């Protein structure tokens, strides 16, 4: 392993390469932008915000506002957790991101049940948010292990 390279599973390496080849051509600026889980959440947030522009006007301050805010909050809290100095603050940020991802999944289901979103597209987004949640769980586990090793 090259000096300065962190250990990343083969799956994570492939996912990072796939995402960086497609959406992130410019170089990441902040450390959190290198996390595949942030990249995935950010991509989903952009898709949701684009879709929300097609919603009827009466949903503007109801469901649209809710799903835009919670999908943005997933990325925001991943960034906040990654950037925090103390382990407990890192874990707290990632726990909030996980809750926001779950809330986003719920809003996706609402969009589908109200007939605004194709059920197949809703299922794809829900599954992609499940992947984000698994990534967040893995990062929390990593932080807890790292915290335990420092004692």
TAPE-V475034 format. One line per field, one symbol per residue. phi: phi as a letter, one per 30 degrees, with the letter a starting at -180 (. if undefined). burial: I if it has 16 or more other ideal C-beta (glycine too) atoms within 10 Angstrom, else O. A space follows every 10 residues. Layout:
phi = ???
burial = ???
This chain:
phi = .ddicddbde dddddddddd dcccddddcc eddddddddd ddddeddddd dddcddedce ccddeddddd dddededddd ddddddeddd ddedddeddd ddddeddddd edddidbeed dddddddddd ddddddeddd dddddddddd d
burial = OOOOOOOOOO OOOOIIOOII OOOOOOOOOO OIIIIIIIII IIIIIOOIOO IIOOIOOOIO OOIIOIIIOI IIIIIIIIII IIOIOOOOOI IIIIOIIIII IOIIIOIIII IIOOOIIOOO OIOOIOOIIO IIIOIIOOII OOIOOOOOOO O
